[in-house]
């Protein structure tokens, strides 16, 4: 994107090693229709990336119901 050379950096942030409150990953649909979450793997995210990508693809395409213990909605009370 050549036009980026004219942009001014105003802020930056890095959310390194995000961890969910219960230590389990967040994989699956969120409480918002059409929004999916794949996060909270903490320091193991890079190691599990291929398996997470496959599972998330299956969830989005309706080929998997996901792992109930990893459902992101477990914190909102909506499952």
Secondary structure by P-SEA (a helix, b strand, c coil): cccccccccccccccccccccccbbbbcccccccbbbbcccccccccaaaaaaaaaaaaaacccccccccccccccccc
